[in-house]
Amino acid sequence: MSDAAAGHAPTRPSHEASARGIRPALSDDPARIEQLAPLARAPVFTAMAALAVLLAATSQWYGFHRDELYFRMLDPAWGYVDQPPLTPLVARAITSVVDEPWALRIPAILAAAAALFVLALVAREAGGGRRAQAVAAWAAASASFPMVFGHLLLTASFDLVVWPLVALFAMRALLRDGERSGWWWIAVGLVTGLATYNKLLVVLLVGGLGIGLLAVGPWRALRSPWLWAGVGVAVVVALPNLAYQVANDLPQLRMGAALADDTDGAGRLFTLPFLFLLAGPPLVPIWVAGLVGLFRRPAWRPIRLFAVAFAVVVLATIAGGAQPYYPLGLVEVLLALGAVPTAEWMRTRGRRALVWAGIALNAVVSALIALPLLPLAVVGASPFAAMNQTVGDTVGWPTYVEQVAAVVHEAEAGADAASAPVVITSNYGEAGAIARFGPEHGLDPDAVYSGHNGLWFQARPSDAATDVVFVGELSRRVTGDFDSCTTVAHLDNELDVDNEEQGVPITLCTGRTTGWDELWPRLAHLS
């Protein structure tokens, strides 16, 4: 491969071409990208501000998400069976000061807005001028995924910016020339290492990039000491997290296996359609153009490995039965790359109107799907709760807790203080809701337990607890270990929203006959 094919950066493009968003004519070597166009500050920063304002304005609507309630309940630790420590630590720190959804979601909003900036830089790095950068930022802002993951504090919220940032730094290492270009591999390693404290999924990204590098090159990068230095930095930074995994029998592998067991074969087939939906049908031609361009554009030869990485991540997601949104980080990158040929195609007024109309339509539909825009009274009758599970997962928690409290107080009225019932929930959302809203209804937040994921390790009932109010179907595992178990109520959000809690039983079990040392392991489950 020639030096030019390796992605050296030559002369500056004309300002006129950059302003139109059209990649300037290449030099005599068609495998070179011209010098970078100026950053399109106005359209990019406007897109960032628009998304941030929309997310902030809706951040208090409906309520906490089940994962948010779980994060705020977890005690600080170096790691958990289902995730690394970063997101729970952030949630715990924020809610210890302001325990409201709008405050908890500030980091997610910032991550979503920052992702637009990074994606505009990806388009710029790939040769995109002002129009391409604007398309990249606004197209990404109009998609469902920054609205879903920017509206809630989830581990995926930080991935919104982490994956494009890793991609941007890798592109700079591959496309730029000079002594300083190697430092971008160090940046890749640093971001990758830090990202493992949020989610180990970033290893799949860099693994896909590594396979892509071996498969399609540029193989000269394999001889660079900077690349291997970057690998070393990633390992050193991630080492405490990796040590936790090894010391605790690789809990993330157990968690991954549990998630795969929860995914049926049909569900795996919907990975690609799900990606189309989360990006939005009007954006599919843009990110597909980015994928195709990696094979057809000579100037992109050094970054062709991103196409292979995308295939690797998608296939690994399907084969592993993982969450179908896992490849979204690379869809973001392909969307930014696709903005470059899209901007070149937008030479006529009609084409420009078509693209911007598609982005605007996508934004409206995405907002309706992803954000709590409808009145709660009509959410149950709309299709959006079914299309976006996170909508239902934010509805009904205070009502559910009130109903559990009524059962607990009724049981307390017929028992002495020494045998006051504890609450054991089937999942962490129910436990987190009682920990958050229970004190408003006279419930002790320290007397709620769950065998779900990390909460099983956090605490178990004391040996003095003989009566239990079970929330959910988990009581069936231990009904024979109590003198009596009676279903006394069912959860009802009173909004006809069909979420995971709607209709589950509240069961009072009295007179425990088996010790907690035997019972508690039987209540443990991962999902």
C-alpha positions as CSV (number, residue, x, y, z in Angstrom):
1,M,0.0,0.0,0.0
2,S,1.3,3.4,-0.9
3,D,1.8,6.2,1.6
4,A,-1.2,8.0,0.0
5,A,-3.4,5.0,0.4
6,A,-2.5,5.0,4.1
7,G,-4.5,8.2,4.4
8,H,-2.0,11.1,4.4
9,A,-3.6,14.5,4.6
10,P,-2.7,16.9,1.7
11,T,-3.7,20.4,0.8
12,R,-6.6,22.6,2.0
13,P,-9.9,22.5,0.1
14,S,-11.5,25.6,-1.2
15,H,-13.8,27.5,1.1
16,E,-16.6,27.4,-1.5
17,A,-16.6,23.6,-1.7
18,S,-16.5,23.3,2.1
19,A,-19.4,25.7,2.5
20,R,-21.5,23.6,0.1
21,G,-20.6,20.5,2.0
22,I,-19.1,18.9,-1.1
23,R,-15.8,17.1,-0.7
24,P,-13.2,19.0,-2.8
25,A,-11.5,17.4,-5.7
26,L,-8.9,14.9,-4.5
27,S,-5.2,15.3,-5.3
28,D,-3.6,13.3,-8.1
29,D,-3.7,10.3,-5.7
30,P,-7.4,9.4,-5.4
31,A,-6.8,7.7,-2.0
32,R,-6.1,10.9,-0.2
33,I,-8.6,13.0,1.8
34,E,-8.1,16.8,1.4
35,Q,-7.3,18.9,4.4
36,L,-10.1,19.2,6.9
37,A,-12.9,21.7,6.3
38,P,-13.6,24.2,9.1
39,L,-16.0,23.1,11.8
40,A,-19.6,23.9,11.0
41,R,-20.1,25.6,14.4
42,A,-23.5,27.1,13.9
43,P,-25.5,24.1,12.6
44,V,-23.7,21.6,14.9
45,F,-24.0,23.7,18.1
46,T,-27.7,24.5,17.2
47,A,-28.4,20.8,16.9
48,M,-26.7,20.1,20.2
49,A,-28.7,22.8,21.9
50,A,-32.0,21.7,20.4
51,L,-31.6,18.1,21.6
52,A,-30.4,19.2,25.0
53,V,-33.4,21.6,25.5
54,L,-35.8,18.9,24.3
55,L,-34.4,16.3,26.7
56,A,-34.2,18.7,29.6
57,A,-37.8,19.9,29.1
58,T,-39.1,16.3,29.3
59,S,-36.7,15.0,31.9
60,Q,-39.2,15.2,34.8
61,W,-42.2,13.8,32.9
62,Y,-43.7,10.4,33.8
63,G,-41.1,9.3,36.4
64,F,-38.0,7.2,37.2
65,H,-37.1,4.3,35.0
66,R,-36.7,0.9,36.6
67,D,-32.9,0.9,36.0
68,E,-32.6,4.4,37.5
69,L,-34.4,3.2,40.7
70,Y,-32.0,0.3,40.8
71,F,-28.9,2.4,40.4
72,R,-29.8,4.8,43.2
73,M,-30.4,1.8,45.5
74,L,-27.1,0.1,44.9
75,D,-24.4,0.6,47.6
76,P,-21.1,1.9,46.3
77,A,-18.9,-0.9,45.2
78,W,-16.0,-1.7,42.8
79,G,-18.4,-3.7,40.6
80,Y,-21.6,-5.6,40.5
81,V,-22.7,-8.9,39.0
82,D,-24.5,-7.2,36.2
83,Q,-22.3,-4.1,35.5
84,P,-19.2,-2.1,36.3
85,P,-19.5,0.6,39.0
86,L,-19.6,3.9,37.1
87,T,-23.3,4.5,36.3
88,P,-24.6,3.4,39.8
89,L,-21.9,5.6,41.4
90,V,-23.1,8.6,39.4
91,A,-26.7,7.9,40.2
92,R,-26.0,7.5,43.9
93,A,-24.0,10.7,44.0
94,I,-26.7,12.8,42.2
95,T,-29.7,11.4,44.1
96,S,-27.9,11.9,47.4
97,V,-28.2,15.7,46.6
98,V,-31.3,16.0,44.5
99,D,-33.4,12.8,44.3
100,E,-35.5,13.7,41.2
101,P,-35.5,12.4,37.7
102,W,-34.5,15.7,36.1
103,A,-31.3,15.9,38.2
104,L,-30.4,12.2,37.7
105,R,-30.7,12.6,33.9
106,I,-28.3,15.5,33.5
107,P,-25.3,13.3,32.6
108,A,-27.4,11.5,30.0
109,I,-28.4,14.8,28.4
110,L,-24.8,16.0,28.3
111,A,-23.7,12.7,26.8
112,A,-26.4,12.8,24.1
113,A,-25.5,16.4,23.1
114,A,-21.7,15.6,23.2
115,A,-22.3,12.7,20.8
116,L,-23.7,15.0,18.2
117,F,-20.5,17.1,18.3
118,V,-18.3,14.0,18.0
119,L,-20.3,12.7,15.1
120,A,-19.9,16.0,13.3
121,L,-16.2,15.7,13.8
122,V,-16.4,12.1,12.4
123,A,-18.0,13.5,9.2
124,R,-15.4,16.3,9.1
125,E,-12.5,13.7,9.5
126,A,-14.0,11.8,6.6
127,G,-13.8,14.8,4.3
128,G,-17.2,16.4,5.0
129,G,-17.7,20.1,4.8
130,R,-20.2,22.4,6.4
131,R,-23.2,20.7,4.9
132,A,-22.0,17.2,5.7
133,Q,-21.3,18.1,9.3
134,A,-24.8,19.7,9.6
135,V,-26.4,16.6,8.2
136,A,-24.5,14.4,10.6
137,A,-25.4,16.4,13.7
138,W,-29.1,17.0,12.8
139,A,-29.7,13.4,11.5
140,A,-28.2,12.0,14.7
141,A,-30.3,14.4,16.8
142,S,-33.5,13.3,14.9
143,A,-32.9,9.6,15.7
144,S,-34.7,7.7,18.4
145,F,-31.6,6.4,20.2
146,P,-30.2,9.7,21.5
147,M,-33.7,10.6,22.7
148,V,-34.2,7.2,24.4
149,F,-30.8,7.0,26.0
150,G,-30.5,10.8,26.5
151,H,-33.8,11.0,28.3
152,L,-32.8,8.3,30.9
153,L,-29.7,7.6,32.9
154,L,-28.7,4.1,31.6
155,T,-25.4,2.5,31.0
156,A,-26.1,2.9,27.3
157,S,-26.4,6.7,27.8
158,F,-22.6,7.1,28.2
159,D,-22.0,4.7,25.2
160,L,-23.8,7.3,23.0
161,V,-20.6,9.4,23.2
162,V,-18.0,6.7,24.0
163,W,-18.3,4.6,20.8
164,P,-18.2,7.6,18.4
165,L,-15.2,9.0,20.4
166,V,-13.3,5.7,20.0
167,A,-14.1,5.7,16.3
168,L,-13.1,9.3,15.8
169,F,-9.7,8.8,17.5
170,A,-9.1,5.6,15.5
171,M,-10.0,7.4,12.3
172,R,-7.5,10.2,13.1
173,A,-4.8,7.6,13.8
174,L,-5.5,5.9,10.4
175,L,-6.1,9.0,8.2
176,R,-3.6,11.5,9.5
177,D,0.1,11.6,8.9
178,G,3.0,12.9,10.9
179,E,4.7,12.2,14.3
180,R,1.7,13.2,16.3
181,S,-0.8,10.9,14.6
182,G,0.3,7.9,16.7
183,W,-0.9,9.7,19.8
184,W,-4.5,9.1,18.7
185,W,-3.9,5.3,19.4
186,I,-3.1,6.3,22.9
187,A,-6.4,8.3,23.0
188,V,-8.2,5.2,21.8
189,G,-6.7,3.1,24.5
190,L,-7.4,5.7,27.2
191,V,-11.1,6.1,26.3
192,T,-11.5,2.3,25.9
193,G,-10.0,1.7,29.4
194,L,-12.1,4.3,31.1
195,A,-15.2,3.1,29.3
196,T,-14.9,-0.4,30.8
197,Y,-15.9,1.1,34.1
198,N,-19.3,1.9,32.6
199,K,-19.8,-1.1,30.4
200,L,-17.6,-3.9,29.1
201,L,-19.4,-3.7,25.8
202,V,-16.7,-1.4,24.5
203,V,-14.4,-4.4,24.3
204,L,-16.7,-5.7,21.5
205,L,-16.2,-2.5,19.6
206,V,-12.4,-2.5,19.8
207,G,-12.4,-6.3,19.1
208,G,-14.4,-5.6,15.9
209,L,-12.0,-2.9,14.9
210,G,-9.1,-5.3,15.5
211,I,-10.7,-8.0,13.3
212,G,-11.4,-5.4,10.7
213,L,-7.8,-4.3,10.8
214,L,-6.6,-7.8,10.3
215,A,-9.1,-8.5,7.5
216,V,-8.9,-5.4,5.3
217,G,-6.0,-3.3,6.7
218,P,-4.3,-0.9,6.6
219,W,-1.8,-3.5,7.8
220,R,0.9,-0.9,8.2
221,A,-0.9,0.1,11.4
222,L,0.0,-3.3,12.9
223,R,3.7,-2.3,12.7
224,S,3.1,0.9,14.6
225,P,4.4,0.9,18.2
226,W,1.7,3.5,18.9
227,L,-1.1,1.0,18.2
228,W,0.4,-1.5,20.7
229,A,1.0,1.3,23.2
230,G,-2.6,2.2,22.9
231,V,-3.5,-1.5,23.6
232,G,-1.3,-1.3,26.7
233,V,-2.9,1.9,27.9
234,A,-6.3,0.3,27.6
235,V,-5.3,-2.8,29.6
236,V,-3.5,-0.8,32.3
237,V,-6.5,1.6,32.8
238,A,-9.0,-1.2,32.8
239,L,-6.9,-3.5,34.9
240,P,-8.7,-2.9,38.3
241,N,-12.0,-3.6,36.6
242,L,-10.6,-6.7,34.9
243,A,-9.2,-7.8,38.3
244,Y,-12.6,-7.5,39.9
245,Q,-14.1,-9.7,37.1
246,V,-11.4,-12.4,37.6
247,A,-11.6,-12.3,41.4
248,N,-15.4,-12.7,41.3
249,D,-15.6,-15.6,38.8
250,L,-16.3,-13.4,35.7
251,P,-19.8,-12.2,36.7
252,Q,-20.3,-10.4,33.4
253,L,-20.0,-13.7,31.6
254,R,-22.7,-15.2,33.8
255,M,-24.8,-12.1,33.2
256,G,-24.4,-12.4,29.5
257,A,-25.4,-16.0,29.6
258,A,-28.5,-15.1,31.6
259,L,-29.5,-12.4,29.0
260,A,-28.9,-14.9,26.2
261,D,-31.3,-17.4,27.9
262,D,-33.9,-14.7,28.1
263,T,-33.7,-14.0,24.3
264,D,-35.6,-16.4,22.0
265,G,-34.5,-17.3,18.5
266,A,-37.1,-15.1,16.9
267,G,-35.9,-12.1,18.9
268,R,-32.4,-12.5,17.6
269,L,-33.7,-12.1,14.0
270,F,-35.1,-8.7,14.8
271,T,-31.7,-7.1,15.6
272,L,-31.3,-5.4,12.2
273,P,-34.9,-4.3,11.9
274,F,-34.6,-2.9,15.5
275,L,-31.5,-0.9,14.4
276,F,-33.5,0.5,11.5
277,L,-36.3,1.5,13.9
278,L,-34.0,3.1,16.4
279,A,-32.3,5.2,13.8
280,G,-35.5,5.9,11.9
281,P,-36.5,4.7,8.4
282,P,-35.7,8.2,6.8
283,L,-32.1,7.8,8.1
284,V,-31.5,4.3,6.7
285,P,-30.3,5.6,3.3
286,I,-27.8,7.9,5.0
287,W,-26.1,5.3,7.2
288,V,-26.3,2.7,4.5
289,A,-24.5,5.2,2.2
290,G,-21.8,5.4,4.9
291,L,-21.5,1.6,5.0
292,V,-21.3,1.4,1.2
293,G,-18.9,4.3,0.9
294,L,-16.4,2.5,3.1
295,F,-16.0,0.1,0.1
296,R,-16.4,2.5,-2.8
297,R,-14.6,5.6,-1.8
298,P,-10.8,5.3,-2.3
299,A,-10.1,8.0,0.3
300,W,-11.8,5.9,2.9
301,R,-9.7,2.8,2.3
302,P,-7.7,3.3,5.5
303,I,-11.0,3.2,7.6
304,R,-12.7,0.4,5.7
305,L,-12.2,-1.7,8.9
306,F,-15.3,0.0,10.3
307,A,-17.5,-1.9,7.9
308,V,-16.0,-5.2,9.1
309,A,-16.4,-4.0,12.7
310,F,-20.1,-3.3,12.2
311,A,-20.6,-6.8,10.7
312,V,-18.7,-8.4,13.7
313,V,-20.7,-6.5,16.3
314,V,-24.0,-7.3,14.6
315,L,-23.2,-11.0,14.2
316,A,-21.9,-11.2,17.8
317,T,-25.1,-9.6,19.0
318,I,-27.3,-12.0,17.1
319,A,-25.2,-15.1,18.0
320,G,-24.9,-14.2,21.7
321,G,-28.5,-13.3,22.1
322,A,-27.5,-9.9,23.4
323,Q,-29.6,-6.7,23.5
324,P,-30.4,-5.7,19.9
325,Y,-29.3,-2.1,20.5
326,Y,-25.7,-3.1,21.1
327,P,-24.5,-2.2,17.5
328,L,-26.1,1.3,17.7
329,G,-22.7,3.0,18.5
330,L,-21.4,1.9,15.1
331,V,-24.7,2.9,13.4
332,E,-24.0,6.4,14.8
333,V,-20.6,6.3,13.1
334,L,-22.0,5.0,9.8
335,L,-24.6,7.8,10.0
336,A,-21.9,10.4,10.3
337,L,-19.9,8.9,7.5
338,G,-23.0,8.7,5.3
339,A,-23.5,12.4,5.8
340,V,-20.5,13.0,3.5
341,P,-21.9,11.3,0.3
342,T,-25.4,12.6,1.3
343,A,-24.2,16.2,1.3
344,E,-22.5,15.6,-2.1
345,W,-25.8,14.3,-3.4
346,M,-27.7,17.4,-2.1
347,R,-26.6,19.6,-5.0
348,T,-30.0,20.7,-6.1
349,R,-32.7,22.5,-4.1
350,G,-35.1,19.6,-4.5
351,R,-32.7,17.1,-3.1
352,R,-31.8,19.4,-0.2
353,A,-35.5,19.8,0.6
354,L,-36.0,16.0,0.5
355,V,-33.2,15.3,2.9
356,W,-34.1,18.0,5.4
357,A,-37.7,17.1,5.3
358,G,-36.8,13.4,6.0
359,I,-34.7,14.5,9.0
360,A,-37.5,16.7,10.3
361,L,-40.1,14.0,9.9
362,N,-37.8,11.5,11.6
363,A,-37.4,13.9,14.5
364,V,-41.1,14.2,15.1
365,V,-41.7,10.4,14.9
366,S,-38.7,9.7,17.1
367,A,-39.8,12.2,19.8
368,L,-43.3,10.6,19.9
369,I,-41.8,7.1,20.3
370,A,-38.9,8.0,22.6
371,L,-40.1,10.8,24.9
372,P,-42.9,11.2,27.4
373,L,-44.9,13.6,25.2
374,L,-48.4,12.1,25.5
375,P,-50.6,12.7,28.6
376,L,-50.4,9.7,30.9
377,A,-54.1,9.1,30.5
378,V,-53.7,8.1,26.9
379,V,-50.3,6.3,26.9
380,G,-51.9,2.9,27.5
381,A,-54.1,3.3,24.4
382,S,-51.2,4.5,22.2
383,P,-48.8,2.2,20.4
384,F,-45.7,3.9,21.8
385,A,-45.5,2.0,25.1
386,A,-45.3,-1.2,23.1
387,M,-42.8,0.2,20.6
388,N,-40.6,1.6,23.3
389,Q,-40.3,-0.4,26.5
390,T,-38.7,2.4,28.4
391,V,-41.9,4.4,28.3
392,G,-43.8,1.7,30.3
393,D,-40.9,1.3,32.6
394,T,-41.3,4.9,33.8
395,V,-45.0,4.7,34.6
396,G,-46.8,3.7,37.8
397,W,-44.1,3.4,40.4
398,P,-45.7,5.6,43.1
399,T,-49.0,3.9,42.7
400,Y,-47.5,0.4,42.9
401,V,-45.6,1.3,46.1
402,E,-48.9,2.7,47.6
403,Q,-50.6,-0.7,46.9
404,V,-47.7,-2.7,48.4
405,A,-47.7,-0.4,51.5
406,A,-51.5,-1.1,52.0
407,V,-50.8,-4.8,52.1
408,V,-47.8,-4.3,54.5
409,H,-49.8,-2.1,56.9
410,E,-52.7,-4.5,56.9
411,A,-50.3,-7.4,57.8
412,E,-48.7,-5.3,60.5
413,A,-52.1,-4.6,62.1
414,G,-52.6,-8.3,62.7
415,A,-49.0,-9.0,64.0
416,D,-46.8,-7.9,66.8
417,A,-43.9,-5.6,66.3
418,A,-41.4,-8.5,66.4
419,S,-42.9,-10.2,63.4
420,A,-43.6,-7.1,61.2
421,P,-43.3,-8.3,57.5
422,V,-40.4,-7.5,55.2
423,V,-40.8,-6.9,51.5
424,I,-39.1,-9.1,48.9
425,T,-39.6,-8.1,45.2
426,S,-39.2,-10.1,42.1
427,N,-37.1,-7.5,40.3
428,Y,-34.9,-4.5,41.1
429,G,-37.3,-2.0,39.7
430,E,-39.9,-2.9,42.3
431,A,-37.3,-2.9,45.1
432,G,-35.9,0.5,43.9
433,A,-39.4,2.0,43.8
434,I,-40.1,0.9,47.3
435,A,-36.8,2.3,48.5
436,R,-37.5,5.6,46.8
437,F,-41.3,6.1,47.5
438,G,-41.8,3.8,50.4
439,P,-41.0,6.3,53.2
440,E,-43.9,8.5,51.9
441,H,-46.2,5.5,52.7
442,G,-44.7,4.5,56.0
443,L,-42.4,1.8,54.6
444,D,-38.8,1.3,55.8
445,P,-36.5,1.5,52.7
446,D,-34.0,-0.8,54.5
447,A,-36.7,-3.5,54.9
448,V,-37.0,-4.2,51.2
449,Y,-35.0,-6.9,49.5
450,S,-34.7,-8.6,46.2
451,G,-32.9,-11.6,44.7
452,H,-32.6,-9.9,41.4
453,N,-29.0,-9.2,40.1
454,G,-26.9,-7.1,42.4
455,L,-29.5,-6.7,45.1
456,W,-29.2,-10.4,46.0
457,F,-25.6,-9.8,47.1
458,Q,-26.4,-6.5,48.8
459,A,-28.6,-7.6,51.7
460,R,-30.9,-10.4,52.8
461,P,-33.6,-10.5,55.5
462,S,-32.6,-11.0,59.1
463,D,-33.2,-14.3,60.8
464,A,-35.9,-12.7,62.9
465,A,-38.1,-12.0,59.8
466,T,-40.7,-14.7,59.6
467,D,-43.4,-12.9,57.6
468,V,-42.9,-11.7,54.0
469,V,-44.8,-9.6,51.5
470,F,-43.7,-10.9,48.1
471,V,-44.2,-8.7,45.1
472,G,-44.3,-10.7,41.8
473,E,-44.3,-14.3,40.9
474,L,-41.1,-15.1,42.9
475,S,-43.1,-16.3,45.9
476,R,-44.0,-19.5,44.0
477,R,-40.4,-20.7,44.6
478,V,-40.8,-20.8,48.4
479,T,-44.6,-21.1,49.2
480,G,-43.9,-24.5,50.7
481,D,-41.5,-22.9,53.2
482,F,-44.2,-20.9,55.0
483,D,-47.2,-21.9,57.1
484,S,-49.4,-19.8,54.8
485,C,-49.2,-17.9,51.6
486,T,-52.1,-15.8,50.3
487,T,-52.3,-13.5,47.3
488,V,-54.1,-10.4,48.6
489,A,-53.8,-7.9,45.8
490,H,-52.4,-7.3,42.3
491,L,-50.4,-4.3,41.1
492,D,-52.4,-1.9,39.0
493,N,-51.0,1.4,37.6
494,E,-54.6,2.6,37.1
495,L,-53.5,3.9,33.6
496,D,-53.9,0.7,31.6
497,V,-50.2,0.8,30.7
498,D,-49.0,-2.7,30.0
499,N,-45.6,-2.8,31.7
500,E,-43.7,-5.5,33.5
501,E,-45.4,-4.8,36.8
502,Q,-49.0,-4.5,35.7
503,G,-51.1,-7.2,37.2
504,V,-48.4,-9.0,39.2
505,P,-49.5,-10.5,42.5
506,I,-48.8,-9.2,46.0
507,T,-48.6,-12.2,48.2
508,L,-48.4,-12.4,52.0
509,C,-46.5,-15.3,53.4
510,T,-46.5,-15.9,57.2
511,G,-44.8,-18.4,59.5
512,R,-41.5,-19.1,57.8
513,T,-40.4,-22.7,58.4
514,T,-37.1,-22.8,56.5
515,G,-34.0,-20.8,57.4
516,W,-32.9,-17.9,55.2
517,D,-29.5,-19.6,54.6
518,E,-31.5,-22.1,52.5
519,L,-34.2,-19.8,51.2
520,W,-32.2,-16.9,50.0
521,P,-30.1,-18.8,47.4
522,R,-33.3,-20.0,45.8
523,L,-34.5,-16.4,45.3
524,A,-31.4,-15.4,43.3
525,H,-31.9,-14.7,39.6
526,L,-30.1,-12.8,36.8
527,S,-31.9,-11.1,33.9
